[in-house]
Amino acid sequence: MRYFNLQSYSASRIAQGCMRIASLSDKEIDTLIKTDLECGINFFDHADIYGGGECERKFGEFLKNNPALKDQMIIQTKCGITNGYYDFSKEHIIKSVEGSLSRLGVDSVDFLLLHRPDTLMDPCEVAEAFELLSTQGKVKCFGVSNQSPYQMELLQKYLKDIRLCINQLQFSITNTGIVDSGLNVNTEKSEAIDRDGGVLEYCRLKDITIQPWSPLQHGFFGGTFINNPDYEALNKKLNEIGEKYGITATSAAILWILRHSACMQPIIGSVNIQRIKDIAKCADIEMSRAEWYELYKSTGKTLP
Ligand SMILES: NC(=O)c1ccc[n+]([C@@H]2O[C@H](COP(=O)([O-])OP(=O)(O)OC[C@H]3O[C@@H](n4cnc5c(N)ncnc54)[C@H](OP(=O)(O)O)[C@@H]3O)[C@@H](O)[C@H]2O)c1
């Protein structure tokens, strides 16, 4: 496993997403988290809403039974989605974090992200909530998810001593919006349309880590593209490249994200032990520039 500096942490290049753990038994969760740690994955992503709170609660149960392992982990959670709408009010943010801390059974989380933009946000209120949580030691570092550069700039303007350091965004080999517009600047192609305000370049300029979510899904939770007959050419290429490096096609799809020079940290959602082991193995490999572009084009995308 490779690691990178994220604020004061040494974080694994691959993170474990915990959105899909609600239905696992305690024994399965024990095996999952211990496998992650054995593979060098030390970063765990949660949200207050995952499994209606059940994901954090089950993770907290694991921590209670394995207190010594807590120090090896970096724990992140998210807030701001509630009852079918978005709520970045001070009251909601604080209440949500307190709920997460209680379910996880911890005094603090390492990272807190705002889950999806709330257009009714008052940035002063968010700043007050963040500053209070930081002063109380309940949250160490802060970031956002699914936000554009101007949304981040707006919030950052009101944060005095806090630097937004993460933006969690959807990015996979079949969801390439954040790279498409940059590759097609100054062309008439529809891919040139910038839907995210240059978020990739903005995050790189500001040293904000991009965490790609759903790295193996197509569409919006459309299922995995691996072995999916709708993505025949992509799977052929993934298998070819996987064979060359001695890794699975699934791992090759993660390797494609890791190869981007923005040092992204993909959040994998698999709870399959063998898949996790296979994926973790690929963090040390680097595919060539030519292979990266071949995979990009294998989904039907063209370069100008
Ligand atoms: N910020 C946001 O708005 C946002 C949104 C969604 C998710 N997230 C975060 O991102 C994390 C990852 O999201 P995700 O779970 O959608 O990511 P993902 O890793 O793209 O998808 C995982 C799912 O795909 C299946 N899968 C993966 N490879 C497979 C293969 N080769 N064959 C068959 N099935 C395969 C997994 O099944 P197995 O378990 O059987 O491997 C699992 O059900 C979440 O846990 C959450 O932490 C954030």
The ligand as an SDF file (V2000), in Angstrom:
LIG
                    3D

 48 52  0  0  0  0  0  0  0  0999 V2000
  -20.0980   11.5130   -1.2420 N   0  0  0  0  0  0  0  0  0  0  0  0
  -21.0860   10.8830   -1.8500 C   0  0  0  0  0  0  0  0  0  0  0  0
  -22.0460   11.5060   -2.3380 O   0  0  0  0  0  0  0  0  0  0  0  0
  -21.0560    9.3890   -1.9360 C   0  0  0  0  0  0  0  0  0  0  0  0
  -21.9890    8.6940   -2.7100 C   0  0  0  0  0  0  0  0  0  0  0  0
  -21.9090    7.3050   -2.7650 C   0  0  0  0  0  0  0  0  0  0  0  0
  -20.8970    6.6290   -2.0820 C   0  0  0  0  0  0  0  0  0  0  0  0
  -19.9980    7.3280   -1.3170 N   0  0  0  0  0  0  0  0  0  0  0  0
  -18.9000    6.6280   -0.6040 C   0  0  0  0  0  0  0  0  0  0  0  0
  -18.1780    5.8890   -1.5680 O   0  0  0  0  0  0  0  0  0  0  0  0
  -18.0730    4.5300   -1.1440 C   0  0  0  0  0  0  0  0  0  0  0  0
  -18.0240    3.6370   -2.3390 C   0  0  0  0  0  0  0  0  0  0  0  0
  -19.2580    3.7030   -3.0680 O   0  0  0  0  0  0  0  0  0  0  0  0
  -19.8110    2.4030   -3.7780 P   0  0  0  0  0  0  0  0  0  0  0  0
  -20.0370    1.3520   -2.7810 O   0  0  0  0  0  0  0  0  0  0  0  0
  -20.9310    2.8030   -4.6580 O   0  0  0  0  0  0  0  0  0  0  0  0
  -18.5040    2.0380   -4.6410 O   0  0  0  0  0  0  0  0  0  0  0  0
  -18.0110    0.9060   -5.6130 P   0  0  0  0  0  0  0  0  0  0  0  0
  -16.7680    0.3600   -5.0380 O   0  0  0  0  0  0  0  0  0  0  0  0
  -17.9660    1.5020   -6.9620 O   0  0  0  0  0  0  0  0  0  0  0  0
  -19.1490   -0.1930   -5.6280 O   0  0  0  0  0  0  0  0  0  0  0  0
  -19.1940   -1.2270   -4.6940 C   0  0  0  0  0  0  0  0  0  0  0  0
  -20.2690   -2.2030   -5.1040 C   0  0  0  0  0  0  0  0  0  0  0  0
  -19.9090   -2.7760   -6.3660 O   0  0  0  0  0  0  0  0  0  0  0  0
  -19.7970   -4.1850   -6.2150 C   0  0  0  0  0  0  0  0  0  0  0  0
  -18.6590   -4.6630   -7.0090 N   0  0  0  0  0  0  0  0  0  0  0  0
  -17.4390   -4.1100   -7.0860 C   0  0  0  0  0  0  0  0  0  0  0  0
  -16.6550   -4.8260   -7.9090 N   0  0  0  0  0  0  0  0  0  0  0  0
  -17.3980   -5.8600   -8.3340 C   0  0  0  0  0  0  0  0  0  0  0  0
  -17.1460   -6.9360   -9.2110 C   0  0  0  0  0  0  0  0  0  0  0  0
  -15.9730   -7.1110   -9.7870 N   0  0  0  0  0  0  0  0  0  0  0  0
  -18.1370   -7.8080   -9.4240 N   0  0  0  0  0  0  0  0  0  0  0  0
  -19.3260   -7.6550   -8.8320 C   0  0  0  0  0  0  0  0  0  0  0  0
  -19.6390   -6.6530   -7.9870 N   0  0  0  0  0  0  0  0  0  0  0  0
  -18.6730   -5.7520   -7.7450 C   0  0  0  0  0  0  0  0  0  0  0  0
  -19.5590   -4.4100   -4.7430 C   0  0  0  0  0  0  0  0  0  0  0  0
  -19.9580   -5.7170   -4.3860 O   0  0  0  0  0  0  0  0  0  0  0  0
  -19.0690   -6.5920   -3.3670 P   0  0  0  0  0  0  0  0  0  0  0  0
  -19.2730   -5.9970   -2.0130 O   0  0  0  0  0  0  0  0  0  0  0  0
  -19.6260   -7.9510   -3.5220 O   0  0  0  0  0  0  0  0  0  0  0  0
  -17.6580   -6.4840   -3.8220 O   0  0  0  0  0  0  0  0  0  0  0  0
  -20.4030   -3.3380   -4.1130 C   0  0  0  0  0  0  0  0  0  0  0  0
  -21.7630   -3.7190   -4.0500 O   0  0  0  0  0  0  0  0  0  0  0  0
  -19.2770    4.3250   -0.2330 C   0  0  0  0  0  0  0  0  0  0  0  0
  -19.0780    3.2460    0.6570 O   0  0  0  0  0  0  0  0  0  0  0  0
  -19.3470    5.6450    0.4710 C   0  0  0  0  0  0  0  0  0  0  0  0
  -18.4180    5.6360    1.5370 O   0  0  0  0  0  0  0  0  0  0  0  0
  -20.0640    8.6900   -1.2550 C   0  0  0  0  0  0  0  0  0  0  0  0
  1  2  1  0
  2  3  2  0
  2  4  1  0
  4  5  1  0
  4 48  2  0
  5  6  2  0
  6  7  1  0
  7  8  2  0
  8  9  1  0
  8 48  1  0
  9 10  1  0
  9 46  1  0
 10 11  1  0
 11 12  1  0
 11 44  1  0
 12 13  1  0
 13 14  1  0
 14 15  2  0
 14 16  1  0
 14 17  1  0
 17 18  1  0
 18 19  2  0
 18 20  1  0
 18 21  1  0
 21 22  1  0
 22 23  1  0
 23 24  1  0
 23 42  1  0
 24 25  1  0
 25 26  1  0
 25 36  1  0
 26 27  1  0
 26 35  1  0
 27 28  2  0
 28 29  1  0
 29 30  1  0
 29 35  2  0
 30 31  1  0
 30 32  2  0
 32 33  1  0
 33 34  2  0
 34 35  1  0
 36 37  1  0
 36 42  1  0
 37 38  1  0
 38 39  2  0
 38 40  1  0
 38 41  1  0
 42 43  1  0
 44 45  1  0
 44 46  1  0
 46 47  1  0
M  CHG  2   8   1  16  -1
M  END
$$$$
